[in-house]
Amino acid sequence: MLFTRKDFPEGFDFGVATSSYQIEGSRFGGAGRCQWDDFAATPGNTKNAENGSIAVDHYHRYESDLDLVAAGNFDCYRFSTSWARVMPDGFTVNPEGLDFYDRLTDAMLARGIKPCATLYHWELPVPILDRGGWRNRDIADWFAEYTHAIMSRIGDRMFSVAPINEPWCVAWLSHFLGYHAPGLKDIRATARAMHHVLLAHGRAIQTMRDLGMTNLGAVFNFEWADPADHSPEAAEKAALYDGIYNRWFLGGVFRGEYPANVLEGLGPHMPDRWQDDFPTITTPVDWCGLNYYTRKLIGPDGGAWPGLKEVEGPLEKTLMGWEIYPEGLYNFLTRTAREYTGTLPLIVTENGLASPDVIENGTVDDPQRSAYIEKHLQSVRRAIAEGIPVKGYYLWSLMDNYEWACGYEQRFGLVHVDFDTLERTPKASYHQLAQNLRR
């Protein structure tokens, strides 16, 4: 990695990201059962039926984990709070949960780390799921109550907050494709989840504004979609994939509209008077976060709507099988600013790769990760040079963790974790970043 801090504007923040269920250990601290506990307990849903009940025991090891953030010379730590920990039944506050995030916040500040919170990274309490989860419009108000409970306690010390991580995963991946909890394949449930997740986002922003909070944002995940060939049909399906994955959520929050090509499929299944919710959904935010990893080649499959398929691409791939396509990050930074957010600050809130990292003689060499980071930061610098207001770059992830349906096989961390002993070992990429980010 050739970059240093001097290659970026004054005040540009570098950070690392994690999420609660993936690292904390859901069995600790009075947390309630969440949808991922049940999803993982269902045969065939996750690799080796693995779950996050212990994860990497961040609940007890957060002090030493934050020492790694500080020693890596990172400015920001993007973490998530767990609804199921704060409110085990979805409604009643668990004092142990509030106390944990209170301690975690103070520990960050004691190390000079900026706390960047996400309110929801997919750990829906089971009692909320039993009431319909994201299919039920009332979830927006329940989520606002949760927002008030946790941010009344720690909101005064947050550097930034975003309500929901990757709404596409919350809605489409989980309700249409069935790959994530709750594992549905239901177009009607999908249409409602696609809308209600943004309504909950808006209600949470309003709730935090009422608490006097600032520096509030929205975080979306993005995949660049290219046609698999030169046919008009492939171009049409790539545009539809782009609409479902990217433009639906940006359009809802920043324009108060959904893409027409997506409504052709979801429109008949949308909740009544959904258009009336846009004043809430478009509640102004202070920044926009982009989670970016890869691109997809898209073509038609001849089936029912959306009638598209992914085609394997020719580029170098990560252990997840994702193409490494740094140009996509540049494309999204420039397009988002020019078509949706204008001068609003943009933050790359997640970027990283999975690789088969192993310890040899006490060290972990991960050259593919270092090259990945360097290439994507070149895309960030290119966008900044063109006047795009990019204000930060956060890596996924601080350490190896529970990677959802993939279990513990995929290692995204800058820090290696032995999942038997839970011993942490910083990888070569971590050491390079620590050196390059030295002030």
C-alpha positions as a printed NumPy array, in Angstrom:
array([[  0.   ,   0.   ,   0.   ],
       [  1.601,   3.212,  -1.194],
       [ -0.815,   5.835,   0.152],
       [ -0.411,   7.894,   3.323],
       [ -2.693,  10.338,   5.112],
       [ -1.084,  13.163,   3.151],
       [ -2.683,  11.786,  -0.018],
       [ -6.131,  12.645,   1.339],
       [ -7.751,  15.938,   2.349],
       [ -7.367,  17.32 ,   5.855],
       [ -9.962,  15.751,   8.131],
       [-10.471,  12.633,   6.008],
       [-11.346,   9.782,   8.393],
       [-10.058,   6.226,   8.198],
       [-11.941,   3.576,  10.128],
       [-12.838,  -0.054,  10.618],
       [-16.278,  -1.609,  10.89 ],
       [-17.939,  -4.514,  12.709],
       [-21.471,  -5.563,  13.655],
       [-22.959,  -6.718,  16.922],
       [-24.199, -10.225,  16.086],
       [-21.042, -11.037,  14.152],
       [-18.656, -10.34 ,  17.017],
       [-20.29 ,  -9.825,  20.418],
       [-21.748, -13.213,  21.35 ],
       [-25.535, -13.212,  21.523],
       [-25.666, -15.517,  24.569],
       [-24.076, -12.893,  26.811],
       [-25.435,  -9.92 ,  28.732],
       [-29.117, -10.763,  28.729],
       [-29.612, -10.452,  24.98 ],
       [-32.847, -11.861,  23.627],
       [-33.19 , -14.396,  20.868],
       [-32.932, -12.832,  17.421],
       [-33.971, -14.053,  13.985],
       [-30.417, -15.189,  13.212],
       [-30.402, -17.563,  16.173],
       [-33.472, -19.312,  14.753],
       [-32.317, -19.095,  11.139],
       [-29.002, -20.752,  12.013],
       [-30.804, -23.464,  14.007],
       [-32.666, -24.509,  10.851],
       [-30.71 , -27.18 ,   8.928],
       [-29.163, -26.029,   5.679],
       [-29.328, -22.281,   6.32 ],
       [-25.776, -21.624,   7.516],
       [-22.377, -23.219,   6.992],
       [-22.001, -26.084,   9.484],
       [-25.134, -24.757,  11.262],
       [-22.853, -22.109,  12.823],
       [-24.274, -19.142,  14.697],
       [-23.227, -16.033,  16.605],
       [-23.954, -17.211,  20.127],
       [-20.289, -16.75 ,  21.056],
       [-18.975, -15.23 ,  17.815],
       [-15.569, -13.815,  18.8  ],
       [-16.653, -12.847,  22.342],
       [-16.258,  -9.112,  21.797],
       [-18.724,  -8.666,  24.661],
       [-15.957,  -9.583,  27.096],
       [-12.917,  -8.638,  24.979],
       [-13.953,  -5.191,  23.744],
       [-11.181,  -3.376,  25.63 ],
       [ -8.383,  -5.275,  23.895],
       [-10.24 ,  -5.142,  20.568],
       [-10.436,  -1.354,  20.823],
       [ -6.723,  -1.323,  21.646],
       [ -6.25 ,  -2.843,  18.173],
       [ -8.308,  -0.046,  16.603],
       [ -6.201,   2.575,  18.358],
       [ -2.885,   0.851,  17.595],
       [ -3.901,   0.648,  13.937],
       [ -4.092,   4.478,  13.902],
       [ -7.723,   4.439,  12.806],
       [ -9.856,   7.485,  13.477],
       [-13.275,   5.833,  13.588],
       [-14.851,   2.628,  14.798],
       [-18.115,   1.799,  13.071],
       [-20.01 ,  -0.598,  15.33 ],
       [-23.643,  -1.626,  15.633],
       [-25.977,  -1.859,  18.585],
       [-28.224,  -4.909,  18.863],
       [-31.969,  -4.411,  19.133],
       [-32.188,  -7.884,  20.707],
       [-29.597,  -6.915,  23.337],
       [-31.114,  -3.537,  24.171],
       [-34.704,  -4.844,  24.092],
       [-34.741,  -8.672,  24.324],
       [-38.482,  -8.871,  23.616],
       [-38.336,  -5.986,  21.152],
       [-40.05 ,  -3.569,  23.548],
       [-38.671,  -3.791,  27.102],
       [-35.275,  -2.292,  27.899],
       [-32.55 ,  -4.58 ,  29.209],
       [-30.318,  -2.549,  31.574],
       [-27.365,  -4.877,  30.919],
       [-27.603,  -4.087,  27.221],
       [-27.558,  -0.338,  27.765],
       [-24.697,  -0.699,  30.235],
       [-22.609,  -2.637,  27.706],
       [-22.931,  -0.008,  24.987],
       [-22.291,   2.698,  27.558],
       [-19.003,   1.019,  28.539],
       [-18.115,   0.415,  24.9  ],
       [-18.673,   4.07 ,  24.039],
       [-16.552,   5.346,  26.908],
       [-13.8  ,   2.887,  26.007],
       [-13.68 ,   4.282,  22.477],
       [-13.519,   7.862,  23.685],
       [-10.791,   6.985,  26.188],
       [ -8.659,   5.815,  23.244],
       [ -9.401,   8.827,  21.046],
       [-11.606,   6.778,  18.712],
       [-14.701,   8.356,  17.146],
       [-17.805,   6.212,  17.854],
       [-19.834,   5.654,  14.656],
       [-22.978,   3.699,  15.483],
       [-25.385,   1.716,  13.339],
       [-28.699,   0.969,  15.022],
       [-29.579,  -2.181,  13.102],
       [-27.348,  -4.788,  11.502],
       [-29.991,  -7.518,  11.074],
       [-30.443,  -8.88 ,  14.626],
       [-34.272,  -8.568,  14.692],
       [-35.743,  -9.729,  18.028],
       [-37.821, -12.893,  17.55 ],
       [-40.941, -11.364,  19.193],
       [-40.853,  -8.623,  16.536],
       [-40.499, -11.264,  13.825],
       [-43.495, -13.074,  15.309],
       [-45.532,  -9.907,  14.714],
       [-44.577,  -9.878,  11.039],
       [-41.164,  -8.267,  11.254],
       [-40.381,  -6.046,   8.294],
       [-43.694,  -6.983,   6.656],
       [-45.588,  -5.103,   9.358],
       [-45.807,  -1.313,   8.984],
       [-45.812,  -0.943,  12.775],
       [-42.142,  -1.93 ,  12.785],
       [-41.279,   1.677,  11.913],
       [-42.712,   2.874,  15.228],
       [-41.199,  -0.044,  17.164],
       [-37.824,   0.751,  15.639],
       [-38.226,   4.406,  16.634],
       [-38.85 ,   3.3  ,  20.231],
       [-35.7  ,   1.201,  20.165],
       [-33.79 ,   4.153,  18.666],
       [-34.964,   6.373,  21.509],
       [-34.   ,   3.804,  24.144],
       [-30.401,   3.315,  23.012],
       [-29.647,   6.844,  21.852],
       [-31.089,   8.408,  25.004],
       [-28.25 ,   6.58 ,  26.719],
       [-25.274,   6.938,  24.353],
       [-26.351,   9.43 ,  21.678],
       [-24.665,  12.368,  23.376],
       [-21.266,  10.766,  22.74 ],
       [-21.692,   9.51 ,  19.176],
       [-19.614,  10.981,  16.377],
       [-22.126,   9.694,  13.816],
       [-25.153,   7.412,  13.643],
       [-26.978,   5.618,  10.817],
       [-30.225,   3.719,  11.448],
       [-30.015,   0.636,   9.211],
       [-27.123,  -1.184,   7.577],
       [-27.712,  -2.304,   3.982],
       [-31.494,  -2.154,   3.514],
       [-31.183,  -4.332,   0.377],
       [-29.979,  -7.191,   2.591],
       [-32.724,  -6.541,   5.135],
       [-35.423,  -6.628,   2.469],
       [-34.477,  -8.345,  -0.814],
       [-31.769, -10.822,   0.211],
       [-33.837, -11.934,   3.199],
       [-37.415, -11.855,   1.859],
       [-37.073, -12.522,  -1.89 ],
       [-33.913, -14.608,  -2.267],
       [-34.173, -16.227,   1.158],
       [-30.414, -16.315,   1.742],
       [-30.545, -14.39 ,   5.028],
       [-32.909, -14.455,   7.999],
       [-35.856, -14.783,   8.041],
       [-35.258, -16.807,   4.863],
       [-38.42 , -15.985,   2.92 ],
       [-39.012, -16.222,  -0.83 ],
       [-42.166, -14.14 ,  -1.066],
       [-42.643, -11.197,  -3.417],
       [-45.405,  -9.643,  -1.313],
       [-43.294,  -9.811,   1.832],
       [-40.413,  -8.349,  -0.171],
       [-42.388,  -5.352,  -1.419],
       [-43.448,  -4.493,   2.106],
       [-39.975,  -4.999,   3.553],
       [-38.414,  -2.846,   0.797],
       [-40.719,   0.   ,   1.826],
       [-40.95 ,  -0.46 ,   5.588],
       [-37.173,  -0.594,   6.028],
       [-36.955,   2.926,   4.607],
       [-39.922,   4.105,   6.654],
       [-38.163,   2.823,   9.789],
       [-35.011,   4.639,   8.679],
       [-36.944,   7.911,   8.437],
       [-38.645,   7.445,  11.813],
       [-35.286,   6.757,  13.448],
       [-33.766,   9.91 ,  11.963],
       [-36.719,  11.932,  13.244],
       [-36.364,  10.372,  16.692],
       [-32.669,  11.235,  16.896],
       [-33.322,  14.79 ,  15.678],
       [-35.826,  15.156,  18.506],
       [-33.038,  14.112,  20.884],
       [-30.909,  16.949,  19.501],
       [-28.503,  14.671,  17.655],
       [-26.518,  15.623,  14.553],
       [-24.253,  13.941,  11.997],
       [-26.903,  11.366,  11.109],
       [-26.659,   9.38 ,   7.891],
       [-27.968,   6.584,   5.698],
       [-25.907,   3.516,   4.761],
       [-26.608,   1.529,   1.597],
       [-24.862,  -1.408,  -0.052],
       [-24.059,  -1.193,  -3.746],
       [-23.186,  -3.613,  -6.525],
       [-22.263,  -2.281,  -9.936],
       [-24.367,  -4.013, -12.595],
       [-23.036,  -4.514, -16.13 ],
       [-24.841,  -6.388, -18.924],
       [-23.508,  -9.902, -19.443],
       [-23.411,  -9.335, -23.215],
       [-24.258,  -6.69 , -25.821],
       [-27.915,  -7.652, -26.233],
       [-30.773,  -5.234, -25.437],
       [-32.213,  -7.896, -23.135],
       [-29.058,  -8.018, -21.016],
       [-28.965,  -4.217, -20.841],
       [-32.57 ,  -4.169, -19.658],
       [-31.942,  -6.733, -16.948],
       [-28.766,  -4.988, -15.758],
       [-30.787,  -1.795, -15.41 ],
       [-33.432,  -3.69 , -13.434],
       [-30.782,  -5.183, -11.129],
       [-29.406,  -1.673, -10.623],
       [-32.9  ,  -0.472,  -9.796],
       [-33.539,  -3.192,  -7.239],
       [-30.118,  -3.136,  -5.608],
       [-29.089,   0.505,  -5.774],
       [-31.619,   3.032,  -7.062],
       [-34.627,   1.888,  -5.018],
       [-33.025,   2.9  ,  -1.726],
       [-31.193,   6.003,  -2.936],
       [-34.306,   7.144,  -4.755],
       [-36.529,   6.595,  -1.765],
       [-34.361,   8.503,   0.708],
       [-33.075,  11.319,  -1.512],
       [-35.805,  11.767,  -4.149],
       [-38.969,  10.451,  -2.564],
       [-39.55 ,   8.026,  -5.439],
       [-38.912,   4.439,  -6.472],
       [-37.614,   3.315,  -9.891],
       [-40.379,   2.65 , -12.409],
       [-38.764,  -0.555, -13.669],
       [-38.811,  -2.046, -10.163],
       [-42.383,  -0.947,  -9.471],
       [-43.444,  -2.933, -12.528],
       [-42.808,  -6.023, -10.421],
       [-43.304,  -4.847,  -6.847],
       [-46.091,  -2.309,  -7.417],
       [-49.027,  -4.743,  -7.127],
       [-47.673,  -5.978,  -3.785],
       [-46.909,  -2.638,  -2.119],
       [-48.769,  -1.625,   1.064],
       [-51.738,   0.724,   0.789],
       [-50.928,   4.424,   0.381],
       [-47.202,   3.793,   0.411],
       [-46.599,   7.061,  -1.437],
       [-47.811,   8.959,   1.638],
       [-44.748,   7.807,   3.586],
       [-42.163,   9.672,   1.514],
       [-42.193,  12.808,   3.712],
       [-40.91 ,  10.574,   6.534],
       [-38.553,   8.516,   4.388],
       [-36.939,  11.668,   2.97 ],
       [-36.245,  13.218,   6.374],
       [-32.913,  14.976,   5.683],
       [-29.67 ,  13.265,   6.633],
       [-26.192,  14.748,   7.036],
       [-24.188,  12.211,   5.023],
       [-24.526,   9.124,   2.858],
       [-22.612,   5.887,   3.449],
       [-21.633,   3.491,   0.679],
       [-20.809,  -0.171,   1.31 ],
       [-19.094,  -1.517,  -1.798],
       [-17.438,  -4.844,  -2.609],
       [-18.014,  -6.011,  -6.169],
       [-19.85 ,  -5.865,  -9.496],
       [-22.187,  -8.354, -11.168],
       [-22.694,  -9.298, -14.812],
       [-26.422,  -9.612, -15.429],
       [-28.436, -11.277, -18.172],
       [-32.01 , -12.547, -18.732],
       [-33.073, -15.976, -17.512],
       [-36.52 , -16.169, -19.115],
       [-38.297, -16.806, -15.813],
       [-40.843, -14.868, -13.795],
       [-40.124, -11.271, -12.785],
       [-37.436, -10.067, -12.313],
       [-36.271, -12.673, -14.828],
       [-32.556, -12.068, -14.472],
       [-29.485, -14.063, -13.586],
       [-25.888, -13.455, -12.579],
       [-23.197, -14.554, -15.018],
       [-19.685, -15.345, -13.829],
       [-17.252, -12.592, -14.762],
       [-13.625, -12.814, -15.901],
       [-11.935, -10.69 , -13.205],
       [ -9.869, -11.788, -10.219],
       [-12.14 , -12.932,  -7.395],
       [-12.133, -12.988,  -3.612],
       [-12.772, -16.091,  -1.512],
       [-16.466, -15.159,  -1.637],
       [-16.323, -15.513,  -5.425],
       [-16.832, -11.768,  -5.864],
       [-15.05 ,  -9.991,  -8.706],
       [-12.539,  -7.335,  -7.68 ],
       [-13.71 ,  -4.225,  -9.538],
       [-12.397,  -0.98 ,  -7.988],
       [-13.88 ,   1.077, -10.826],
       [-17.297,   0.327,  -9.41 ],
       [-16.509,   2.29 ,  -6.247],
       [-15.479,   5.299,  -8.321],
       [-18.639,   4.914, -10.41 ],
       [-20.888,   4.874,  -7.362],
       [-19.188,   7.784,  -5.605],
       [-19.518,   9.989,  -8.653],
       [-23.03 ,   8.873,  -9.62 ],
       [-24.386,   9.139,  -6.089],
       [-23.132,  12.697,  -5.706],
       [-24.208,  13.86 ,  -9.148],
       [-27.633,  12.223,  -9.242],
       [-28.768,  11.993,  -5.606],
       [-26.823,  13.732,  -2.858],
       [-25.108,  16.788,  -4.366],
       [-22.717,  18.334,  -1.867],
       [-23.69 ,  16.003,   0.979],
       [-20.62 ,  14.252,   2.427],
       [-20.068,  10.667,   1.281],
       [-18.351,   7.994,   3.369],
       [-17.212,   4.585,   2.204],
       [-18.653,   2.796,   5.224],
       [-17.583,  -0.722,   4.173],
       [-15.014,  -2.071,   1.727],
       [-12.902,  -5.198,   1.974],
       [-12.444,  -8.791,   0.886],
       [-12.441, -12.322,   2.191],
       [ -9.289, -14.384,   1.751],
       [ -8.052, -17.767,   3.051],
       [ -5.804, -16.323,   5.742],
       [ -3.667, -18.735,   7.758],
       [ -1.076, -18.219,  10.485],
       [  2.444, -19.319,   9.578],
       [  5.226, -18.809,  12.103],
       [  3.044, -16.432,  14.069],
       [  2.217, -14.14 ,  11.152],
       [ -0.559, -13.818,   8.581],
       [  0.434, -12.645,   5.121],
       [ -2.541, -11.327,   3.124],
       [ -1.177,  -9.574,   0.003],
       [ -4.472,  -9.797,  -1.881],
       [ -6.163,  -7.692,   0.805],
       [ -3.435,  -5.058,   0.724],
       [ -3.692,  -4.822,  -3.065],
       [ -7.49 ,  -4.612,  -2.833],
       [ -7.326,  -1.734,  -0.359],
       [ -4.744,   0.155,  -2.417],
       [ -6.791,  -0.131,  -5.622],
       [-10.033,   0.953,  -3.997],
       [ -8.385,   3.911,  -2.297],
       [ -7.109,   4.938,  -5.728],
       [-10.765,   5.056,  -6.821],
       [-11.583,   7.187,  -3.773],
       [ -8.74 ,   9.596,  -4.568],
       [ -9.871,   9.793,  -8.193],
       [-13.379,  10.779,  -7.102],
       [-12.047,  13.365,  -4.652],
       [ -9.877,  14.861,  -7.415],
       [-13.061,  15.387,  -9.426],
       [-14.683,  17.307,  -6.592],
       [-16.754,  14.512,  -5.055],
       [-17.081,  15.2  ,  -1.29 ],
       [-15.759,  11.883,   0.052],
       [-14.965,  12.332,   3.742],
       [-13.991,   8.866,   4.962],
       [-13.113,   5.258,   4.233],
       [-13.891,   2.387,   6.625],
       [-12.662,  -1.155,   6.135],
       [-14.687,  -4.297,   6.656],
       [-13.696,  -5.664,   8.986],
       [-11.588,  -5.053,  12.06 ],
       [-11.329,  -8.798,  12.661],
       [-12.479, -12.141,  11.346],
       [-15.995, -12.885,  12.541],
       [-19.267, -14.718,  11.959],
       [-20.029, -14.127,   8.295],
       [-23.759, -14.883,   8.407],
       [-24.836, -17.82 ,   6.199],
       [-21.157, -18.477,   5.393],
       [-20.452, -19.204,   9.066],
       [-16.826, -18.799,  10.065],
       [-15.271, -19.787,   6.747],
       [-14.914, -16.342,   5.16 ],
       [-12.238, -14.136,   6.736],
       [-12.687, -10.413,   6.092],
       [-10.647,  -9.155,   9.045],
       [ -7.509,  -7.084,   9.289],
       [ -6.972,  -9.124,  12.434],
       [ -6.944, -12.929,  12.313],
       [ -9.066, -14.744,  14.898],
       [ -8.49 , -18.339,  15.91 ],
       [-12.1  , -19.445,  16.314],
       [-11.129, -22.153,  18.803],
       [ -8.993, -20.09 ,  21.168],
       [-10.306, -16.638,  20.055],
       [ -6.717, -15.403,  19.976],
       [ -6.267, -12.261,  17.844],
       [ -3.295, -11.901,  15.462],
       [ -2.971,  -8.735,  13.338],
       [ -2.374,  -9.558,   9.676],
       [  0.22 ,  -7.98 ,   7.384],
       [ -2.422,  -5.609,   5.984],
       [ -3.142,  -4.326,   9.503],
       [  0.526,  -3.578,  10.111],
       [  0.844,  -1.809,   6.751],
       [ -2.211,   0.337,   7.473],
       [ -0.952,   1.206,  10.946],
       [  2.288,   2.436,   9.401],
       [  0.641,   4.331,   6.539],
       [ -1.922,   6.006,   8.801],
       [  0.594,   7.14 ,  11.394],
       [  0.042,  10.835,  12.01 ]])
